[in-house]
Amino acid sequence: MGELIDKIKGNANELAGKIKQHSGDPATRDEGKAQELKGKAQQLGGKVKGALGDDI
């Protein structure tokens, strides 16, 4: 179950980050890039949990 939650949170963060990158404010664009990377890391964590089991 943790695998699915991590993947969903990762997708949400990645999408929000991509949206923020289209802002006119440079600080918001930078925040968006960071949020997108966070989302990708969460998705990777979900994949690892899926491969190793949710017990980790």
mmCIF entry with sequence, helices, sheets and N, C-alpha, C, O atoms, coordinates in Angstrom:
data_MODEL
# 
_entry.id   MODEL 
# 
_entity.id                         1 
_entity.type                       polymer 
_entity.pdbx_number_of_molecules   1 
# 
_entity_poly.entity_id                      1 
_entity_poly.type                           'polypeptide(L)' 
_entity_poly.nstd_linkage                   no 
_entity_poly.nstd_monomer                   no 
_entity_poly.pdbx_seq_one_letter_code       MGELIDKIKGNANELAGKIKQHSGDPATRDEGKAQELKGKAQQLGGKVKGALGDDI 
_entity_poly.pdbx_seq_one_letter_code_can   MGELIDKIKGNANELAGKIKQHSGDPATRDEGKAQELKGKAQQLGGKVKGALGDDI 
_entity_poly.pdbx_strand_id                 A 
# 
loop_
_entity_poly_seq.entity_id 
_entity_poly_seq.num 
_entity_poly_seq.mon_id 
_entity_poly_seq.hetero 
1 1  MET n 
1 2  GLY n 
1 3  GLU n 
1 4  LEU n 
1 5  ILE n 
1 6  ASP n 
1 7  LYS n 
1 8  ILE n 
1 9  LYS n 
1 10 GLY n 
1 11 ASN n 
1 12 ALA n 
1 13 ASN n 
1 14 GLU n 
1 15 LEU n 
1 16 ALA n 
1 17 GLY n 
1 18 LYS n 
1 19 ILE n 
1 20 LYS n 
1 21 GLN n 
1 22 HIS n 
1 23 SER n 
1 24 GLY n 
1 25 ASP n 
1 26 PRO n 
1 27 ALA n 
1 28 THR n 
1 29 ARG n 
1 30 ASP n 
1 31 GLU n 
1 32 GLY n 
1 33 LYS n 
1 34 ALA n 
1 35 GLN n 
1 36 GLU n 
1 37 LEU n 
1 38 LYS n 
1 39 GLY n 
1 40 LYS n 
1 41 ALA n 
1 42 GLN n 
1 43 GLN n 
1 44 LEU n 
1 45 GLY n 
1 46 GLY n 
1 47 LYS n 
1 48 VAL n 
1 49 LYS n 
1 50 GLY n 
1 51 ALA n 
1 52 LEU n 
1 53 GLY n 
1 54 ASP n 
1 55 ASP n 
1 56 ILE n 
# 
_struct_asym.id          A 
_struct_asym.entity_id   1 
# 
loop_
_struct_conf.conf_type_id 
_struct_conf.id 
_struct_conf.pdbx_PDB_helix_id 
_struct_conf.beg_label_comp_id 
_struct_conf.beg_label_asym_id 
_struct_conf.beg_label_seq_id 
_struct_conf.pdbx_beg_PDB_ins_code 
_struct_conf.end_label_comp_id 
_struct_conf.end_label_asym_id 
_struct_conf.end_label_seq_id 
_struct_conf.pdbx_end_PDB_ins_code 
_struct_conf.beg_auth_comp_id 
_struct_conf.beg_auth_asym_id 
_struct_conf.beg_auth_seq_id 
_struct_conf.end_auth_comp_id 
_struct_conf.end_auth_asym_id 
_struct_conf.end_auth_seq_id 
_struct_conf.pdbx_PDB_helix_class 
_struct_conf.details 
_struct_conf.pdbx_PDB_helix_length 
HELX_P HELX_P1 AA1 GLY A 2  ? LYS A 20 ? GLY A 2  LYS A 20 1 ? 19 
HELX_P HELX_P2 AA2 PRO A 26 ? LEU A 52 ? PRO A 26 LEU A 52 1 ? 27 
# 
_struct_conf_type.id          HELX_P 
_struct_conf_type.criteria    ? 
_struct_conf_type.reference   ? 
# 
loop_
_atom_site.group_PDB 
_atom_site.id 
_atom_site.type_symbol 
_atom_site.label_atom_id 
_atom_site.label_alt_id 
_atom_site.label_comp_id 
_atom_site.label_asym_id 
_atom_site.label_entity_id 
_atom_site.label_seq_id 
_atom_site.pdbx_PDB_ins_code 
_atom_site.Cartn_x 
_atom_site.Cartn_y 
_atom_site.Cartn_z 
_atom_site.occupancy 
_atom_site.B_iso_or_equiv 
_atom_site.pdbx_formal_charge 
_atom_site.auth_seq_id 
_atom_site.auth_comp_id 
_atom_site.auth_asym_id 
_atom_site.auth_atom_id 
_atom_site.pdbx_PDB_model_num 
ATOM 1   N N  . MET A 1 1  ? 0.819  -1.199 0.000   1.00 0.00 ? 1  MET A N  1 
ATOM 2   C CA . MET A 1 1  ? 0.000  0.000  0.000   1.00 0.00 ? 1  MET A CA 1 
ATOM 3   C C  . MET A 1 1  ? 0.863  1.263  0.000   1.00 0.00 ? 1  MET A C  1 
ATOM 4   O O  . MET A 1 1  ? 0.511  2.249  -0.647  1.00 0.00 ? 1  MET A O  1 
ATOM 5   N N  . GLY A 1 2  ? 1.972  1.243  0.708   1.00 0.00 ? 2  GLY A N  1 
ATOM 6   C CA . GLY A 1 2  ? 2.859  2.397  0.754   1.00 0.00 ? 2  GLY A CA 1 
ATOM 7   C C  . GLY A 1 2  ? 3.431  2.737  -0.615  1.00 0.00 ? 2  GLY A C  1 
ATOM 8   O O  . GLY A 1 2  ? 3.711  3.895  -0.925  1.00 0.00 ? 2  GLY A O  1 
ATOM 9   N N  . GLU A 1 3  ? 3.596  1.704  -1.418  1.00 0.00 ? 3  GLU A N  1 
ATOM 10  C CA . GLU A 1 3  ? 4.106  1.908  -2.777  1.00 0.00 ? 3  GLU A CA 1 
ATOM 11  C C  . GLU A 1 3  ? 3.154  2.800  -3.571  1.00 0.00 ? 3  GLU A C  1 
ATOM 12  O O  . GLU A 1 3  ? 3.582  3.757  -4.215  1.00 0.00 ? 3  GLU A O  1 
ATOM 13  N N  . LEU A 1 4  ? 1.883  2.485  -3.522  1.00 0.00 ? 4  LEU A N  1 
ATOM 14  C CA . LEU A 1 4  ? 0.878  3.240  -4.270  1.00 0.00 ? 4  LEU A CA 1 
ATOM 15  C C  . LEU A 1 4  ? 0.782  4.678  -3.763  1.00 0.00 ? 4  LEU A C  1 
ATOM 16  O O  . LEU A 1 4  ? 0.691  5.612  -4.558  1.00 0.00 ? 4  LEU A O  1 
ATOM 17  N N  . ILE A 1 5  ? 0.801  4.854  -2.462  1.00 0.00 ? 5  ILE A N  1 
ATOM 18  C CA . ILE A 1 5  ? 0.713  6.200  -1.876  1.00 0.00 ? 5  ILE A CA 1 
ATOM 19  C C  . ILE A 1 5  ? 1.907  7.048  -2.298  1.00 0.00 ? 5  ILE A C  1 
ATOM 20  O O  . ILE A 1 5  ? 1.747  8.215  -2.655  1.00 0.00 ? 5  ILE A O  1 
ATOM 21  N N  . ASP A 1 6  ? 3.105  6.463  -2.257  1.00 0.00 ? 6  ASP A N  1 
ATOM 22  C CA . ASP A 1 6  ? 4.300  7.201  -2.666  1.00 0.00 ? 6  ASP A CA 1 
ATOM 23  C C  . ASP A 1 6  ? 4.227  7.597  -4.139  1.00 0.00 ? 6  ASP A C  1 
ATOM 24  O O  . ASP A 1 6  ? 4.609  8.709  -4.505  1.00 0.00 ? 6  ASP A O  1 
ATOM 25  N N  . LYS A 1 7  ? 3.742  6.697  -4.975  1.00 0.00 ? 7  LYS A N  1 
ATOM 26  C CA . LYS A 1 7  ? 3.643  7.009  -6.394  1.00 0.00 ? 7  LYS A CA 1 
ATOM 27  C C  . LYS A 1 7  ? 2.617  8.122  -6.641  1.00 0.00 ? 7  LYS A C  1 
ATOM 28  O O  . LYS A 1 7  ? 2.848  9.005  -7.467  1.00 0.00 ? 7  LYS A O  1 
ATOM 29  N N  . ILE A 1 8  ? 1.493  8.082  -5.934  1.00 0.00 ? 8  ILE A N  1 
ATOM 30  C CA . ILE A 1 8  ? 0.471  9.126  -6.094  1.00 0.00 ? 8  ILE A CA 1 
ATOM 31  C C  . ILE A 1 8  ? 0.993  10.471 -5.624  1.00 0.00 ? 8  ILE A C  1 
ATOM 32  O O  . ILE A 1 8  ? 0.823  11.481 -6.308  1.00 0.00 ? 8  ILE A O  1 
ATOM 33  N N  . LYS A 1 9  ? 1.627  10.490 -4.460  1.00 0.00 ? 9  LYS A N  1 
ATOM 34  C CA . LYS A 1 9  ? 2.201  11.747 -3.948  1.00 0.00 ? 9  LYS A CA 1 
ATOM 35  C C  . LYS A 1 9  ? 3.276  12.267 -4.900  1.00 0.00 ? 9  LYS A C  1 
ATOM 36  O O  . LYS A 1 9  ? 3.374  13.470 -5.142  1.00 0.00 ? 9  LYS A O  1 
ATOM 37  N N  . GLY A 1 10 ? 4.071  11.359 -5.432  1.00 0.00 ? 10 GLY A N  1 
ATOM 38  C CA . GLY A 1 10 ? 5.112  11.751 -6.381  1.00 0.00 ? 10 GLY A CA 1 
ATOM 39  C C  . GLY A 1 10 ? 4.535  12.371 -7.638  1.00 0.00 ? 10 GLY A C  1 
ATOM 40  O O  . GLY A 1 10 ? 5.030  13.389 -8.121  1.00 0.00 ? 10 GLY A O  1 
ATOM 41  N N  . ASN A 1 11 ? 3.490  11.757 -8.164  1.00 0.00 ? 11 ASN A N  1 
ATOM 42  C CA . ASN A 1 11 ? 2.843  12.317 -9.355  1.00 0.00 ? 11 ASN A CA 1 
ATOM 43  C C  . ASN A 1 11 ? 2.262  13.693 -9.067  1.00 0.00 ? 11 ASN A C  1 
ATOM 44  O O  . ASN A 1 11 ? 2.375  14.600 -9.892  1.00 0.00 ? 11 ASN A O  1 
ATOM 45  N N  . ALA A 1 12 ? 1.642  13.854 -7.902  1.00 0.00 ? 12 ALA A N  1 
ATOM 46  C CA . ALA A 1 12 ? 1.048  15.145 -7.538  1.00 0.00 ? 12 ALA A CA 1 
ATOM 47  C C  . ALA A 1 12 ? 2.124  16.221 -7.413  1.00 0.00 ? 12 ALA A C  1 
ATOM 48  O O  . ALA A 1 12 ? 1.948  17.332 -7.913  1.00 0.00 ? 12 ALA A O  1 
ATOM 49  N N  . ASN A 1 13 ? 3.224  15.904 -6.756  1.00 0.00 ? 13 ASN A N  1 
ATOM 50  C CA . ASN A 1 13 ? 4.306  16.879 -6.600  1.00 0.00 ? 13 ASN A CA 1 
ATOM 51  C C  . ASN A 1 13 ? 4.950  17.212 -7.939  1.00 0.00 ? 13 ASN A C  1 
ATOM 52  O O  . ASN A 1 13 ? 5.294  18.365 -8.201  1.00 0.00 ? 13 ASN A O  1 
ATOM 53  N N  . GLU A 1 14 ? 5.108  16.213 -8.771  1.00 0.00 ? 14 GLU A N  1 
ATOM 54  C CA . GLU A 1 14 ? 5.707  16.460 -10.080 1.00 0.00 ? 14 GLU A CA 1 
ATOM 55  C C  . GLU A 1 14 ? 4.813  17.377 -10.919 1.00 0.00 ? 14 GLU A C  1 
ATOM 56  O O  . GLU A 1 14 ? 5.306  18.303 -11.563 1.00 0.00 ? 14 GLU A O  1 
ATOM 57  N N  . LEU A 1 15 ? 3.522  17.125 -10.914 1.00 0.00 ? 15 LEU A N  1 
ATOM 58  C CA . LEU A 1 15 ? 2.588  17.956 -11.666 1.00 0.00 ? 15 LEU A CA 1 
ATOM 59  C C  . LEU A 1 15 ? 2.556  19.386 -11.121 1.00 0.00 ? 15 LEU A C  1 
ATOM 60  O O  . LEU A 1 15 ? 2.599  20.346 -11.890 1.00 0.00 ? 15 LEU A O  1 
ATOM 61  N N  . ALA A 1 16 ? 2.480  19.524 -9.804  1.00 0.00 ? 16 ALA A N  1 
ATOM 62  C CA . ALA A 1 16 ? 2.460  20.865 -9.201  1.00 0.00 ? 16 ALA A CA 1 
ATOM 63  C C  . ALA A 1 16 ? 3.752  21.611 -9.531  1.00 0.00 ? 16 ALA A C  1 
ATOM 64  O O  . ALA A 1 16 ? 3.727  22.811 -9.803  1.00 0.00 ? 16 ALA A O  1 
ATOM 65  N N  . GLY A 1 17 ? 4.860  20.910 -9.506  1.00 0.00 ? 17 GLY A N  1 
ATOM 66  C CA . GLY A 1 17 ? 6.137  21.530 -9.836  1.00 0.00 ? 17 GLY A CA 1 
ATOM 67  C C  . GLY A 1 17 ? 6.191  22.017 -11.273 1.00 0.00 ? 17 GLY A C  1 
ATOM 68  O O  . GLY A 1 17 ? 6.709  23.098 -11.553 1.00 0.00 ? 17 GLY A O  1 
ATOM 69  N N  . LYS A 1 18 ? 5.649  21.206 -12.188 1.00 0.00 ? 18 LYS A N  1 
ATOM 70  C CA . LYS A 1 18 ? 5.638  21.606 -13.596 1.00 0.00 ? 18 LYS A CA 1 
ATOM 71  C C  . LYS A 1 18 ? 4.761  22.838 -13.804 1.00 0.00 ? 18 LYS A C  1 
ATOM 72  O O  . LYS A 1 18 ? 5.093  23.714 -14.603 1.00 0.00 ? 18 LYS A O  1 
ATOM 73  N N  . ILE A 1 19 ? 3.659  22.902 -13.093 1.00 0.00 ? 19 ILE A N  1 
ATOM 74  C CA . ILE A 1 19 ? 2.767  24.069 -13.201 1.00 0.00 ? 19 ILE A CA 1 
ATOM 75  C C  . ILE A 1 19 ? 3.473  25.315 -12.681 1.00 0.00 ? 19 ILE A C  1 
ATOM 76  O O  . ILE A 1 19 ? 3.404  26.372 -13.309 1.00 0.00 ? 19 ILE A O  1 
ATOM 77  N N  . LYS A 1 20 ? 4.150  25.203 -11.542 1.00 0.00 ? 20 LYS A N  1 
ATOM 78  C CA . LYS A 1 20 ? 4.847  26.350 -10.960 1.00 0.00 ? 20 LYS A CA 1 
ATOM 79  C C  . LYS A 1 20 ? 5.965  26.854 -11.865 1.00 0.00 ? 20 LYS A C  1 
ATOM 80  O O  . LYS A 1 20 ? 6.298  28.039 -11.829 1.00 0.00 ? 20 LYS A O  1 
ATOM 81  N N  . GLN A 1 21 ? 6.544  25.981 -12.668 1.00 0.00 ? 21 GLN A N  1 
ATOM 82  C CA . GLN A 1 21 ? 7.642  26.388 -13.545 1.00 0.00 ? 21 GLN A CA 1 
ATOM 83  C C  . GLN A 1 21 ? 7.181  27.327 -14.657 1.00 0.00 ? 21 GLN A C  1 
ATOM 84  O O  . GLN A 1 21 ? 8.008  27.956 -15.316 1.00 0.00 ? 21 GLN A O  1 
ATOM 85  N N  . HIS A 1 22 ? 5.889  27.425 -14.869 1.00 0.00 ? 22 HIS A N  1 
ATOM 86  C CA . HIS A 1 22 ? 5.354  28.325 -15.894 1.00 0.00 ? 22 HIS A CA 1 
ATOM 87  C C  . HIS A 1 22 ? 4.981  29.688 -15.321 1.00 0.00 ? 22 HIS A C  1 
ATOM 88  O O  . HIS A 1 22 ? 4.359  30.504 -16.001 1.00 0.00 ? 22 HIS A O  1 
ATOM 89  N N  . SER A 1 23 ? 5.360  29.932 -14.077 1.00 0.00 ? 23 SER A N  1 
ATOM 90  C CA . SER A 1 23 ? 5.074  31.202 -13.417 1.00 0.00 ? 23 SER A CA 1 
ATOM 91  C C  . SER A 1 23 ? 6.016  32.284 -13.943 1.00 0.00 ? 23 SER A C  1 
ATOM 92  O O  . SER A 1 23 ? 7.087  31.988 -14.474 1.00 0.00 ? 23 SER A O  1 
ATOM 93  N N  . GLY A 1 24 ? 5.607  33.520 -13.790 1.00 0.00 ? 24 GLY A N  1 
ATOM 94  C CA . GLY A 1 24 ? 6.454  34.640 -14.186 1.00 0.00 ? 24 GLY A CA 1 
ATOM 95  C C  . GLY A 1 24 ? 7.485  34.991 -13.124 1.00 0.00 ? 24 GLY A C  1 
ATOM 96  O O  . GLY A 1 24 ? 8.427  35.737 -13.391 1.00 0.00 ? 24 GLY A O  1 
ATOM 97  N N  . ASP A 1 25 ? 7.312  34.464 -11.940 1.00 0.00 ? 25 ASP A N  1 
ATOM 98  C CA . ASP A 1 25 ? 8.200  34.762 -10.814 1.00 0.00 ? 25 ASP A CA 1 
ATOM 99  C C  . ASP A 1 25 ? 9.358  33.761 -10.775 1.00 0.00 ? 25 ASP A C  1 
ATOM 100 O O  . ASP A 1 25 ? 9.119  32.557 -10.692 1.00 0.00 ? 25 ASP A O  1 
ATOM 101 N N  . PRO A 1 26 ? 10.603 34.232 -10.834 1.00 0.00 ? 26 PRO A N  1 
ATOM 102 C CA . PRO A 1 26 ? 11.748 33.318 -10.840 1.00 0.00 ? 26 PRO A CA 1 
ATOM 103 C C  . PRO A 1 26 ? 11.817 32.434 -9.587  1.00 0.00 ? 26 PRO A C  1 
ATOM 104 O O  . PRO A 1 26 ? 12.205 31.269 -9.675  1.00 0.00 ? 26 PRO A O  1 
ATOM 105 N N  . ALA A 1 27 ? 11.450 32.973 -8.441  1.00 0.00 ? 27 ALA A N  1 
ATOM 106 C CA . ALA A 1 27 ? 11.490 32.179 -7.213  1.00 0.00 ? 27 ALA A CA 1 
ATOM 107 C C  . ALA A 1 27 ? 10.477 31.031 -7.275  1.00 0.00 ? 27 ALA A C  1 
ATOM 108 O O  . ALA A 1 27 ? 10.756 29.923 -6.819  1.00 0.00 ? 27 ALA A O  1 
ATOM 109 N N  . THR A 1 28 ? 9.318  31.304 -7.835  1.00 0.00 ? 28 THR A N  1 
ATOM 110 C CA . THR A 1 28 ? 8.290  30.265 -7.968  1.00 0.00 ? 28 THR A CA 1 
ATOM 111 C C  . THR A 1 28 ? 8.729  29.218 -8.976  1.00 0.00 ? 28 THR A C  1 
ATOM 112 O O  . THR A 1 28 ? 8.458  28.031 -8.790  1.00 0.00 ? 28 THR A O  1 
ATOM 113 N N  . ARG A 1 29 ? 9.399  29.635 -10.038 1.00 0.00 ? 29 ARG A N  1 
ATOM 114 C CA . ARG A 1 29 ? 9.917  28.672 -11.023 1.00 0.00 ? 29 ARG A CA 1 
ATOM 115 C C  . ARG A 1 29 ? 10.939 27.744 -10.383 1.00 0.00 ? 29 ARG A C  1 
ATOM 116 O O  . ARG A 1 29 ? 10.927 26.536 -10.618 1.00 0.00 ? 29 ARG A O  1 
ATOM 117 N N  . ASP A 1 30 ? 11.832 28.322 -9.566  1.00 0.00 ? 30 ASP A N  1 
ATOM 118 C CA . ASP A 1 30 ? 12.835 27.501 -8.876  1.00 0.00 ? 30 ASP A CA 1 
ATOM 119 C C  . ASP A 1 30 ? 12.171 26.531 -7.903  1.00 0.00 ? 30 ASP A C  1 
ATOM 120 O O  . ASP A 1 30 ? 12.571 25.372 -7.794  1.00 0.00 ? 30 ASP A O  1 
ATOM 121 N N  . GLU A 1 31 ? 11.156 27.017 -7.203  1.00 0.00 ? 31 GLU A N  1 
ATOM 122 C CA . GLU A 1 31 ? 10.409 26.159 -6.284  1.00 0.00 ? 31 GLU A CA 1 
ATOM 123 C C  . GLU A 1 31 ? 9.744  25.015 -7.051  1.00 0.00 ? 31 GLU A C  1 
ATOM 124 O O  . GLU A 1 31 ? 9.688  23.885 -6.567  1.00 0.00 ? 31 GLU A O  1 
ATOM 125 N N  . GLY A 1 32 ? 9.249  25.311 -8.230  1.00 0.00 ? 32 GLY A N  1 
ATOM 126 C CA . GLY A 1 32 ? 8.621  24.303 -9.069  1.00 0.00 ? 32 GLY A CA 1 
ATOM 127 C C  . GLY A 1 32 ? 9.603  23.225 -9.510  1.00 0.00 ? 32 GLY A C  1 
ATOM 128 O O  . GLY A 1 32 ? 9.270  22.040 -9.530  1.00 0.00 ? 32 GLY A O  1 
ATOM 129 N N  . LYS A 1 33 ? 10.808 23.644 -9.862  1.00 0.00 ? 33 LYS A N  1 
ATOM 130 C CA . LYS A 1 33 ? 11.833 22.669 -10.253 1.00 0.00 ? 33 LYS A CA 1 
ATOM 131 C C  . LYS A 1 33 ? 12.155 21.732 -9.094  1.00 0.00 ? 33 LYS A C  1 
ATOM 132 O O  . LYS A 1 33 ? 12.274 20.519 -9.271  1.00 0.00 ? 33 LYS A O  1 
ATOM 133 N N  . ALA A 1 34 ? 12.293 22.318 -7.907  1.00 0.00 ? 34 ALA A N  1 
ATOM 134 C CA . ALA A 1 34 ? 12.589 21.510 -6.722  1.00 0.00 ? 34 ALA A CA 1 
ATOM 135 C C  . ALA A 1 34 ? 11.435 20.559 -6.405  1.00 0.00 ? 34 ALA A C  1 
ATOM 136 O O  . ALA A 1 34 ? 11.658 19.405 -6.040  1.00 0.00 ? 34 ALA A O  1 
ATOM 137 N N  . GLN A 1 35 ? 10.216 21.043 -6.543  1.00 0.00 ? 35 GLN A N  1 
ATOM 138 C CA . GLN A 1 35 ? 9.053  20.214 -6.247  1.00 0.00 ? 35 GLN A CA 1 
ATOM 139 C C  . GLN A 1 35 ? 8.926  19.073 -7.261  1.00 0.00 ? 35 GLN A C  1 
ATOM 140 O O  . GLN A 1 35 ? 8.534  17.963 -6.904  1.00 0.00 ? 35 GLN A O  1 
ATOM 141 N N  . GLU A 1 36 ? 9.255  19.346 -8.510  1.00 0.00 ? 36 GLU A N  1 
ATOM 142 C CA . GLU A 1 36 ? 9.215  18.299 -9.531  1.00 0.00 ? 36 GLU A CA 1 
ATOM 143 C C  . GLU A 1 36 ? 10.242 17.204 -9.209  1.00 0.00 ? 36 GLU A C  1 
ATOM 144 O O  . GLU A 1 36 ? 9.949  16.016 -9.339  1.00 0.00 ? 36 GLU A O  1 
ATOM 145 N N  . LEU A 1 37 ? 11.442 17.611 -8.791  1.00 0.00 ? 37 LEU A N  1 
ATOM 146 C CA . LEU A 1 37 ? 12.466 16.635 -8.419  1.00 0.00 ? 37 LEU A CA 1 
ATOM 147 C C  . LEU A 1 37 ? 12.036 15.822 -7.202  1.00 0.00 ? 37 LEU A C  1 
ATOM 148 O O  . LEU A 1 37 ? 12.294 14.621 -7.130  1.00 0.00 ? 37 LEU A O  1 
ATOM 149 N N  . LYS A 1 38 ? 11.384 16.475 -6.252  1.00 0.00 ? 38 LYS A N  1 
ATOM 150 C CA . LYS A 1 38 ? 10.870 15.775 -5.075  1.00 0.00 ? 38 LYS A CA 1 
ATOM 151 C C  . LYS A 1 38 ? 9.865  14.713 -5.502  1.00 0.00 ? 38 LYS A C  1 
ATOM 152 O O  . LYS A 1 38 ? 9.876  13.594 -4.989  1.00 0.00 ? 38 LYS A O  1 
ATOM 153 N N  . GLY A 1 39 ? 9.008  15.067 -6.430  1.00 0.00 ? 39 GLY A N  1 
ATOM 154 C CA . GLY A 1 39 ? 8.022  14.123 -6.931  1.00 0.00 ? 39 GLY A CA 1 
ATOM 155 C C  . GLY A 1 39 ? 8.660  12.925 -7.601  1.00 0.00 ? 39 GLY A C  1 
ATOM 156 O O  . GLY A 1 39 ? 8.218  11.791 -7.413  1.00 0.00 ? 39 GLY A O  1 
ATOM 157 N N  . LYS A 1 40 ? 9.695  13.173 -8.380  1.00 0.00 ? 40 LYS A N  1 
ATOM 158 C CA . LYS A 1 40 ? 10.393 12.072 -9.044  1.00 0.00 ? 40 LYS A CA 1 
ATOM 159 C C  . LYS A 1 40 ? 11.047 11.152 -8.017  1.00 0.00 ? 40 LYS A C  1 
ATOM 160 O O  . LYS A 1 40 ? 11.053 9.932  -8.183  1.00 0.00 ? 40 LYS A O  1 
ATOM 161 N N  . ALA A 1 41 ? 11.597 11.741 -6.955  1.00 0.00 ? 41 ALA A N  1 
ATOM 162 C CA . ALA A 1 41 ? 12.214 10.939 -5.897  1.00 0.00 ? 41 ALA A CA 1 
ATOM 163 C C  . ALA A 1 41 ? 11.158 10.107 -5.162  1.00 0.00 ? 41 ALA A C  1 
ATOM 164 O O  . ALA A 1 41 ? 11.408 8.951  -4.819  1.00 0.00 ? 41 ALA A O  1 
ATOM 165 N N  . GLN A 1 42 ? 9.989  10.687 -4.922  1.00 0.00 ? 42 GLN A N  1 
ATOM 166 C CA . GLN A 1 42 ? 8.918  9.944  -4.263  1.00 0.00 ? 42 GLN A CA 1 
ATOM 167 C C  . GLN A 1 42 ? 8.468  8.766  -5.133  1.00 0.00 ? 42 GLN A C  1 
ATOM 168 O O  . GLN A 1 42 ? 8.215  7.674  -4.624  1.00 0.00 ? 42 GLN A O  1 
ATOM 169 N N  . GLN A 1 43 ? 8.371  8.988  -6.416  1.00 0.00 ? 43 GLN A N  1 
ATOM 170 C CA . GLN A 1 43 ? 7.975  7.909  -7.318  1.00 0.00 ? 43 GLN A CA 1 
ATOM 171 C C  . GLN A 1 43 ? 9.022  6.789  -7.302  1.00 0.00 ? 43 GLN A C  1 
ATOM 172 O O  . GLN A 1 43 ? 8.677  5.607  -7.296  1.00 0.00 ? 43 GLN A O  1 
ATOM 173 N N  . LEU A 1 44 ? 10.284 7.168  -7.295  1.00 0.00 ? 44 LEU A N  1 
ATOM 174 C CA . LEU A 1 44 ? 11.355 6.184  -7.236  1.00 0.00 ? 44 LEU A CA 1 
ATOM 175 C C  . LEU A 1 44 ? 11.263 5.391  -5.936  1.00 0.00 ? 44 LEU A C  1 
ATOM 176 O O  . LEU A 1 44 ? 11.436 4.172  -5.930  1.00 0.00 ? 44 LEU A O  1 
ATOM 177 N N  . GLY A 1 45 ? 10.991 6.087  -4.840  1.00 0.00 ? 45 GLY A N  1 
ATOM 178 C CA . GLY A 1 45 ? 10.822 5.406  -3.553  1.00 0.00 ? 45 GLY A CA 1 
ATOM 179 C C  . GLY A 1 45 ? 9.673  4.405  -3.600  1.00 0.00 ? 45 GLY A C  1 
ATOM 180 O O  . GLY A 1 45 ? 9.771  3.314  -3.038  1.00 0.00 ? 45 GLY A O  1 
ATOM 181 N N  . GLY A 1 46 ? 8.603  4.770  -4.261  1.00 0.00 ? 46 GLY A N  1 
ATOM 182 C CA . GLY A 1 46 ? 7.474  3.866  -4.418  1.00 0.00 ? 46 GLY A CA 1 
ATOM 183 C C  . GLY A 1 46 ? 7.841  2.635  -5.225  1.00 0.00 ? 46 GLY A C  1 
ATOM 184 O O  . GLY A 1 46 ? 7.407  1.526  -4.913  1.00 0.00 ? 46 GLY A O  1 
ATOM 185 N N  . LYS A 1 47 ? 8.640  2.834  -6.261  1.00 0.00 ? 47 LYS A N  1 
ATOM 186 C CA . LYS A 1 47 ? 9.073  1.696  -7.078  1.00 0.00 ? 47 LYS A CA 1 
ATOM 187 C C  . LYS A 1 47 ? 9.969  0.758  -6.270  1.00 0.00 ? 47 LYS A C  1 
ATOM 188 O O  . LYS A 1 47 ? 9.865  -0.463 -6.384  1.00 0.00 ? 47 LYS A O  1 
ATOM 189 N N  . VAL A 1 48 ? 10.848 1.339  -5.455  1.00 0.00 ? 48 VAL A N  1 
ATOM 190 C CA . VAL A 1 48 ? 11.724 0.524  -4.616  1.00 0.00 ? 48 VAL A CA 1 
ATOM 191 C C  . VAL A 1 48 ? 10.889 -0.270 -3.615  1.00 0.00 ? 48 VAL A C  1 
ATOM 192 O O  . VAL A 1 48 ? 11.116 -1.464 -3.420  1.00 0.00 ? 48 VAL A O  1 
ATOM 193 N N  . LYS A 1 49 ? 9.923  0.396  -2.982  1.00 0.00 ? 49 LYS A N  1 
ATOM 194 C CA . LYS A 1 49 ? 9.042  -0.312 -2.045  1.00 0.00 ? 49 LYS A CA 1 
ATOM 195 C C  . LYS A 1 49 ? 8.316  -1.447 -2.743  1.00 0.00 ? 49 LYS A C  1 
ATOM 196 O O  . LYS A 1 49 ? 8.153  -2.528 -2.176  1.00 0.00 ? 49 LYS A O  1 
ATOM 197 N N  . GLY A 1 50 ? 7.885  -1.208 -3.955  1.00 0.00 ? 50 GLY A N  1 
ATOM 198 C CA . GLY A 1 50 ? 7.193  -2.249 -4.711  1.00 0.00 ? 50 GLY A CA 1 
ATOM 199 C C  . GLY A 1 50 ? 8.098  -3.439 -4.996  1.00 0.00 ? 50 GLY A C  1 
ATOM 200 O O  . GLY A 1 50 ? 7.663  -4.589 -4.945  1.00 0.00 ? 50 GLY A O  1 
ATOM 201 N N  . ALA A 1 51 ? 9.344  -3.157 -5.292  1.00 0.00 ? 51 ALA A N  1 
ATOM 202 C CA . ALA A 1 51 ? 10.288 -4.229 -5.614  1.00 0.00 ? 51 ALA A CA 1 
ATOM 203 C C  . ALA A 1 51 ? 10.716 -5.009 -4.371  1.00 0.00 ? 51 ALA A C  1 
ATOM 204 O O  . ALA A 1 51 ? 10.917 -6.222 -4.429  1.00 0.00 ? 51 ALA A O  1 
ATOM 205 N N  . LEU A 1 52 ? 10.853 -4.299 -3.243  1.00 0.00 ? 52 LEU A N  1 
ATOM 206 C CA . LEU A 1 52 ? 11.342 -4.938 -2.029  1.00 0.00 ? 52 LEU A CA 1 
ATOM 207 C C  . LEU A 1 52 ? 10.224 -5.327 -1.058  1.00 0.00 ? 52 LEU A C  1 
ATOM 208 O O  . LEU A 1 52 ? 10.446 -6.085 -0.113  1.00 0.00 ? 52 LEU A O  1 
ATOM 209 N N  . GLY A 1 53 ? 9.055  -4.815 -1.296  1.00 0.00 ? 53 GLY A N  1 
ATOM 210 C CA . GLY A 1 53 ? 7.945  -5.059 -0.383  1.00 0.00 ? 53 GLY A CA 1 
ATOM 211 C C  . GLY A 1 53 ? 7.709  -3.834 0.469   1.00 0.00 ? 53 GLY A C  1 
ATOM 212 O O  . GLY A 1 53 ? 8.627  -3.044 0.687   1.00 0.00 ? 53 GLY A O  1 
ATOM 213 N N  . ASP A 1 54 ? 6.489  -3.664 0.955   1.00 0.00 ? 54 ASP A N  1 
ATOM 214 C CA . ASP A 1 54 ? 6.117  -2.478 1.727   1.00 0.00 ? 54 ASP A CA 1 
ATOM 215 C C  . ASP A 1 54 ? 6.688  -2.474 3.143   1.00 0.00 ? 54 ASP A C  1 
ATOM 216 O O  . ASP A 1 54 ? 6.506  -1.497 3.869   1.00 0.00 ? 54 ASP A O  1 
ATOM 217 N N  . ASP A 1 55 ? 7.365  -3.530 3.547   1.00 0.00 ? 55 ASP A N  1 
ATOM 218 C CA . ASP A 1 55 ? 7.850  -3.626 4.916   1.00 0.00 ? 55 ASP A CA 1 
ATOM 219 C C  . ASP A 1 55 ? 9.089  -2.792 5.189   1.00 0.00 ? 55 ASP A C  1 
ATOM 220 O O  . ASP A 1 55 ? 9.515  -2.694 6.340   1.00 0.00 ? 55 ASP A O  1 
ATOM 221 N N  . ILE A 1 56 ? 9.682  -2.186 4.163   1.00 0.00 ? 56 ILE A N  1 
ATOM 222 C CA . ILE A 1 56 ? 10.903 -1.403 4.393   1.00 0.00 ? 56 ILE A CA 1 
ATOM 223 C C  . ILE A 1 56 ? 10.593 -0.050 4.945   1.00 0.00 ? 56 ILE A C  1 
ATOM 224 O O  . ILE A 1 56 ? 11.505 0.738  5.196   1.00 0.00 ? 56 ILE A O  1 
# 
